[in-house]
Amino acid sequence: MIRCEYFDPDTDDIPQTSTTVGQIVLQPNHSLSWRALKYFLAFMMLLSFGIAITFMFFGYWLVLPFTGLEMAALSYCLWLCLRRGSLQEVITFSADEVRLETGIDAPDNTETWERFFTKIHVTEAIHPWYRKTVALVHRGNSFEIGSFLTSPEKDELIESLYDMVRRADAAMVSQA
């Protein structure tokens, strides 16, 4: 999912500095919410432990610990998938700098670069089965962004990045 926010430099509701022109928020697609995960796990545990307890009454007590291991593994795997789907990348453009913040609940990693030395590098796919990559390159250091996006979303990301650069250029000219 790509969400673009553009800020008008003449208004007062601009975050951070007066030269911020906009930000792009990137998130993977979620097919399951945290609340739905809780309901699904409660249903699966109720069903599985109900069957395991029934087997335990028939003398097959060894089913119960394996059901517990199975539910623990299922819970952990679903939690990992949902946590990975909660990753967020925020790219903020201003007239002077580009800031990339990545994290799940809060920004875990923040990179700030001079906008003049930051390039958008798009590597096309060499085969239809592969995907194109989009990276921000600053003085030789490359940082891939939107690795979880689909191909049409990456095309939209590229257009949004170039639009932000045009807006930042216009803000730089109006600032001078």
C-alpha angles and dihedrals in degrees: 000000000000122000120183124195121189121198125207109225091215096064130078099228095082117126123230106353137006091249097060107123100181150308138238119215117201123194133163118247114271118212094173131040126214090251092051089049090057092051092046093049092046090052093046093047093047091050097043097044090045090057092042093051090049090054090046090059089054090055100264095118093155090074092070099065091045090051088053091051091047093051091046091052092046092049093049094048093048090046090052092050093048093046091050088050090055093064114124133192120196120192113192120193126200133164091265108027148025119219125196118193121184129182148110108242098001133000106293094176127028124186122184122190138175107261094221092061097040119097133189108231118194118188112196120222114262092211133021090248092060128070133236119246129222119202139173109227120198118180093328097318112115124202117186114219130195096016089157096055125106121241096263090047090051090053089051089048092053091051091048092050093051090047090052090050090052090050091048090050090051090049090051091052093047090047093056 
